[in-house]
Amino acid sequence: MSNLDQIAKLSGFSKATVSRVLNHSPHVSQTTRDTIMKIMEELDYVPNGNAISLSKGQTEQIGMVTEGINEVMLPFLNSFVETASQYGYQTIIYTSGGDPAKELQAFEDMRRKRVDALVISTCVNDLELLSSYGKYGPIVSWQRMERPEIQSVAMNQYEGYMLGLEHVIKQGYRRIANAFGRPTSMNTSGRMQAYQDIVRKYNLPVQPDWSPTGIYSIRQGEQLVRELLLNPGEHPNVILCANDLVAAGVLNEARRMGVKVPEELAVVGFDNTELAHTLGITSIYNPIAAQAQNAFQLILGRLKGTEAAQQQLEFQLVKRATT
């Protein structure tokens, strides 16, 4: 006699009713559910996850693809995992370490039905290749991507960066330096475009050495401000940073060098994390947690065949002591 048969016999209900309880069907009364669950506990019965997945046609597991876990992506990761859990989905984290073959394993797992869908935090493979896996399940990205097979919840960071640029202009700063992030990212392209537009609008001086790319960390922020302020010639009087980590590095090193902030050098971060709040850094509020919630809702809508609920989001300037 199978476990299912034994539970049905002892409970006095049909195997179909027992199966509905196992699959969390709403079409079972609470009394019936409690009776069957009590017998399952007495028998120490543990449902076979693979069998349930086969019966549902879904694993109720979603993969998250990222190069690595760092302070910048943690708010997105935490919010996504928590939201998915509320709907009964587990999140499996695939970290590639920048290895394209390792990253591709996540997409192969979706093709083999080991996960139902994928959300991309960061990726290293060619987008055309990754897009080809869209036929195996929903793929949603936190990065801006112009691929019809991959939906994106990313906001246009041109708008957020422009808030920071207009703010420092109104505060009287004209010699603007930028610490840009990933050079191939559409987010970086949007920020660069905002800077170019503000330069043209206000006829600002431009120094190519004042706008490096690939600046992500506190240490890189420290190094950048040393290079900018110790070089001979004119120096910038404001630095807009890729994120709050870079801004913290810029701020701390500037103070160690005896530079007055914001009188001699203003600093603007991005994302408005707890770090910016703690250090009093002016930053751009980026609703990362809400973007993660939108990402899960897009996936859920695809899996359930329903319309996805999406929050309308916007950037906000949070002025603090560094401007």
PEKA-V128938 format. One record per residue. N is the residue number from 1. PHI is phi in whole degrees, -180 to 180 (999 if undefined). OMEGA is omega in degrees with one decimal (none if undefined). Layout:
n=N phi=PHI omega=OMEGA
n=N phi=PHI omega=OMEGA
//
This chain:
n=1 phi=999 omega=179.8
n=2 phi=-72 omega=177.4
n=3 phi=-58 omega=-179.5
n=4 phi=-65 omega=177.7
n=5 phi=-62 omega=-177.3
n=6 phi=-66 omega=178.5
n=7 phi=-65 omega=178.9
n=8 phi=-63 omega=-178.9
n=9 phi=-64 omega=-177.5
n=10 phi=-70 omega=-178.2
n=11 phi=-86 omega=-177.4
n=12 phi=84 omega=178.3
n=13 phi=-111 omega=-178.8
n=14 phi=-75 omega=176.4
n=15 phi=-62 omega=179.9
n=16 phi=-64 omega=178.7
n=17 phi=-67 omega=177.2
n=18 phi=-59 omega=179.9
n=19 phi=-63 omega=179.0
n=20 phi=-64 omega=177.2
n=21 phi=-65 omega=179.3
n=22 phi=-61 omega=-177.7
n=23 phi=-94 omega=176.7
n=24 phi=57 omega=178.6
n=25 phi=-69 omega=177.3
n=26 phi=-75 omega=-175.4
n=27 phi=-90 omega=176.5
n=28 phi=-138 omega=180.0
n=29 phi=-67 omega=-179.1
n=30 phi=-65 omega=178.8
n=31 phi=-64 omega=178.3
n=32 phi=-63 omega=-179.6
n=33 phi=-60 omega=-178.9
n=34 phi=-63 omega=179.8
n=35 phi=-62 omega=-178.1
n=36 phi=-68 omega=179.7
n=37 phi=-64 omega=179.1
n=38 phi=-64 omega=178.6
n=39 phi=-67 omega=177.6
n=40 phi=-61 omega=178.1
n=41 phi=-66 omega=179.8
n=42 phi=-64 omega=179.6
n=43 phi=-87 omega=-175.7
n=44 phi=54 omega=-177.3
n=45 phi=-82 omega=175.9
n=46 phi=-116 omega=-179.4
n=47 phi=-61 omega=176.3
n=48 phi=-78 omega=-176.6
n=49 phi=-60 omega=-179.8
n=50 phi=-64 omega=-179.3
n=51 phi=-66 omega=178.9
n=52 phi=-65 omega=178.6
n=53 phi=-61 omega=179.1
n=54 phi=-65 omega=-178.3
n=55 phi=-69 omega=179.8
n=56 phi=-85 omega=-174.3
n=57 phi=79 omega=178.8
n=58 phi=-143 omega=177.4
n=59 phi=-90 omega=-172.8
n=60 phi=57 omega=175.2
n=61 phi=-128 omega=179.8
n=62 phi=-123 omega=179.1
n=63 phi=-93 omega=172.9
n=64 phi=-112 omega=-175.6
n=65 phi=-103 omega=179.2
n=66 phi=-153 omega=175.7
n=67 phi=-67 omega=-180.0
n=68 phi=-173 omega=179.9
n=69 phi=-99 omega=179.8
n=70 phi=-139 omega=-175.4
n=71 phi=-63 omega=-175.8
n=72 phi=-70 omega=-175.5
n=73 phi=-93 omega=-178.0
n=74 phi=-58 omega=178.3
n=75 phi=-59 omega=177.8
n=76 phi=-67 omega=-179.3
n=77 phi=-59 omega=-176.5
n=78 phi=-62 omega=-179.2
n=79 phi=-67 omega=-179.4
n=80 phi=-65 omega=-178.4
n=81 phi=-60 omega=-178.9
n=82 phi=-66 omega=-179.7
n=83 phi=-65 omega=179.1
n=84 phi=-60 omega=-179.4
n=85 phi=-62 omega=179.3
n=86 phi=-63 omega=179.3
n=87 phi=-102 omega=176.4
n=88 phi=85 omega=-179.8
n=89 phi=-106 omega=172.4
n=90 phi=-94 omega=178.1
n=91 phi=-114 omega=176.7
n=92 phi=-105 omega=-177.4
n=93 phi=-93 omega=175.3
n=94 phi=-107 omega=176.7
n=95 phi=-103 omega=-174.2
n=96 phi=-96 omega=-173.8
n=97 phi=62 omega=-179.2
n=98 phi=85 omega=-179.4
n=99 phi=-90 omega=-178.0
n=100 phi=-57 omega=-179.0
n=101 phi=-65 omega=179.4
n=102 phi=-67 omega=177.9
n=103 phi=-62 omega=-176.6
n=104 phi=-63 omega=179.4
n=105 phi=-60 omega=177.9
n=106 phi=-62 omega=-178.7
n=107 phi=-72 omega=174.7
n=108 phi=-67 omega=177.5
n=109 phi=-64 omega=176.5
n=110 phi=-68 omega=178.1
n=111 phi=-62 omega=179.9
n=112 phi=-89 omega=177.0
n=113 phi=66 omega=174.3
n=114 phi=-84 omega=170.6
n=115 phi=-133 omega=-177.1
n=116 phi=-85 omega=-173.3
n=117 phi=-160 omega=178.9
n=118 phi=-133 omega=169.6
n=119 phi=-120 omega=-177.0
n=120 phi=-100 omega=170.8
n=121 phi=-88 omega=170.8
n=122 phi=-140 omega=-179.4
n=123 phi=-146 omega=-177.2
n=124 phi=-121 omega=-179.6
n=125 phi=-75 omega=175.6
n=126 phi=-61 omega=-175.1
n=127 phi=-65 omega=178.1
n=128 phi=-64 omega=177.2
n=129 phi=-65 omega=-178.8
n=130 phi=-64 omega=179.6
n=131 phi=-64 omega=-178.5
n=132 phi=-66 omega=178.6
n=133 phi=-86 omega=-178.9
n=134 phi=-61 omega=179.7
n=135 phi=-74 omega=-178.3
n=136 phi=-96 omega=-179.9
n=137 phi=166 omega=-178.7
n=138 phi=-66 omega=173.3
n=139 phi=-128 omega=179.0
n=140 phi=-124 omega=-176.7
n=141 phi=-121 omega=171.2
n=142 phi=-83 omega=177.3
n=143 phi=-89 omega=175.5
n=144 phi=-72 omega=-179.6
n=145 phi=-142 omega=177.9
n=146 phi=-99 omega=179.0
n=147 phi=-128 omega=-178.3
n=148 phi=-64 omega=-178.1
n=149 phi=-80 omega=-177.5
n=150 phi=-121 omega=177.1
n=151 phi=-75 omega=-177.9
n=152 phi=-125 omega=174.5
n=153 phi=-106 omega=-177.9
n=154 phi=-67 omega=174.9
n=155 phi=-93 omega=179.7
n=156 phi=-74 omega=-173.8
n=157 phi=-73 omega=169.9
n=158 phi=-54 omega=-175.7
n=159 phi=-66 omega=179.7
n=160 phi=-66 omega=-179.3
n=161 phi=-67 omega=179.0
n=162 phi=-64 omega=176.0
n=163 phi=-59 omega=179.1
n=164 phi=-65 omega=-179.7
n=165 phi=-64 omega=179.9
n=166 phi=-63 omega=179.5
n=167 phi=-63 omega=-176.6
n=168 phi=-70 omega=175.4
n=169 phi=-63 omega=179.6
n=170 phi=-65 omega=178.6
n=171 phi=-82 omega=174.8
n=172 phi=99 omega=179.8
n=173 phi=-87 omega=-177.9
n=174 phi=-129 omega=-177.2
n=175 phi=-95 omega=-169.1
n=176 phi=-97 omega=170.7
n=177 phi=-111 omega=-178.8
n=178 phi=-128 omega=171.1
n=179 phi=-108 omega=-176.5
n=180 phi=-82 omega=-179.1
n=181 phi=-93 omega=-175.3
n=182 phi=-57 omega=-174.2
n=183 phi=-66 omega=-177.3
n=184 phi=-93 omega=-175.5
n=185 phi=-79 omega=174.3
n=186 phi=-67 omega=175.5
n=187 phi=-62 omega=177.9
n=188 phi=-64 omega=178.3
n=189 phi=-60 omega=178.7
n=190 phi=-63 omega=179.2
n=191 phi=-67 omega=178.2
n=192 phi=-61 omega=179.7
n=193 phi=-65 omega=177.7
n=194 phi=-62 omega=179.2
n=195 phi=-64 omega=179.4
n=196 phi=-61 omega=179.7
n=197 phi=-67 omega=-179.2
n=198 phi=-71 omega=177.0
n=199 phi=-63 omega=179.8
n=200 phi=-66 omega=-176.1
n=201 phi=-63 omega=-175.0
n=202 phi=-110 omega=178.5
n=203 phi=53 omega=-175.0
n=204 phi=-88 omega=175.2
n=205 phi=-70 omega=-178.4
n=206 phi=-124 omega=173.8
n=207 phi=-123 omega=-177.9
n=208 phi=-55 omega=-178.9
n=209 phi=-71 omega=-178.2
n=210 phi=-88 omega=-176.2
n=211 phi=-134 omega=179.1
n=212 phi=-74 omega=175.4
n=213 phi=-112 omega=178.4
n=214 phi=75 omega=179.5
n=215 phi=-105 omega=-173.9
n=216 phi=-127 omega=-164.6
n=217 phi=-114 omega=176.8
n=218 phi=-60 omega=-178.7
n=219 phi=-61 omega=178.9
n=220 phi=-66 omega=175.6
n=221 phi=-64 omega=177.9
n=222 phi=-63 omega=-179.6
n=223 phi=-64 omega=-177.9
n=224 phi=-62 omega=-176.7
n=225 phi=-68 omega=174.9
n=226 phi=-63 omega=-179.1
n=227 phi=-63 omega=-176.5
n=228 phi=-71 omega=-173.5
n=229 phi=-93 omega=-179.7
n=230 phi=-94 omega=177.4
n=231 phi=-68 omega=177.6
n=232 phi=-67 omega=178.8
n=233 phi=99 omega=-177.0
n=234 phi=-71 omega=-179.7
n=235 phi=-117 omega=174.7
n=236 phi=-70 omega=174.9
n=237 phi=-114 omega=173.2
n=238 phi=-156 omega=176.7
n=239 phi=-125 omega=172.9
n=240 phi=-97 omega=-167.9
n=241 phi=-111 omega=-178.8
n=242 phi=-63 omega=-179.9
n=243 phi=-159 omega=-177.2
n=244 phi=-73 omega=176.5
n=245 phi=-63 omega=178.6
n=246 phi=-61 omega=-180.0
n=247 phi=-61 omega=178.4
n=248 phi=-64 omega=177.5
n=249 phi=-64 omega=178.7
n=250 phi=-61 omega=-177.6
n=251 phi=-62 omega=-176.9
n=252 phi=-64 omega=-178.8
n=253 phi=-69 omega=178.1
n=254 phi=-61 omega=179.0
n=255 phi=-66 omega=177.9
n=256 phi=-64 omega=179.8
n=257 phi=-82 omega=-180.0
n=258 phi=83 omega=179.6
n=259 phi=-82 omega=-179.9
n=260 phi=-81 omega=177.8
n=261 phi=-115 omega=10.4
n=262 phi=-100 omega=-173.5
n=263 phi=-61 omega=-178.2
n=264 phi=-100 omega=179.6
n=265 phi=-148 omega=175.3
n=266 phi=-95 omega=-178.1
n=267 phi=-136 omega=177.4
n=268 phi=-127 omega=176.6
n=269 phi=-97 omega=179.0
n=270 phi=-150 omega=177.9
n=271 phi=108 omega=-179.5
n=272 phi=55 omega=178.4
n=273 phi=-82 omega=176.3
n=274 phi=-60 omega=178.8
n=275 phi=-61 omega=178.6
n=276 phi=-64 omega=178.2
n=277 phi=-63 omega=-176.5
n=278 phi=-65 omega=-176.2
n=279 phi=-92 omega=179.2
n=280 phi=71 omega=-177.6
n=281 phi=-93 omega=170.9
n=282 phi=-61 omega=-175.4
n=283 phi=-148 omega=176.4
n=284 phi=-101 omega=178.1
n=285 phi=-67 omega=179.2
n=286 phi=-117 omega=-174.3
n=287 phi=-73 omega=-174.2
n=288 phi=-66 omega=-178.1
n=289 phi=-60 omega=179.6
n=290 phi=-69 omega=175.8
n=291 phi=-64 omega=177.1
n=292 phi=-65 omega=176.9
n=293 phi=-63 omega=176.7
n=294 phi=-62 omega=179.7
n=295 phi=-62 omega=179.5
n=296 phi=-65 omega=-178.9
n=297 phi=-64 omega=175.4
n=298 phi=-63 omega=179.0
n=299 phi=-65 omega=-179.3
n=300 phi=-60 omega=178.7
n=301 phi=-61 omega=177.8
n=302 phi=-66 omega=-177.3
n=303 phi=-69 omega=-177.4
n=304 phi=-94 omega=-178.1
n=305 phi=71 omega=179.9
n=306 phi=-121 omega=179.1
n=307 phi=-78 omega=-176.2
n=308 phi=-81 omega=174.7
n=309 phi=-78 omega=-177.8
n=310 phi=-126 omega=175.3
n=311 phi=-78 omega=174.9
n=312 phi=-86 omega=-170.8
n=313 phi=-119 omega=176.6
n=314 phi=-152 omega=176.0
n=315 phi=-79 omega=175.6
n=316 phi=-143 omega=174.6
n=317 phi=-83 omega=175.2
n=318 phi=-118 omega=-176.4
n=319 phi=-80 omega=175.7
n=320 phi=-136 omega=-168.1
n=321 phi=-77 omega=-173.9
n=322 phi=-91 omega=174.3
n=323 phi=-136 omega=none
//
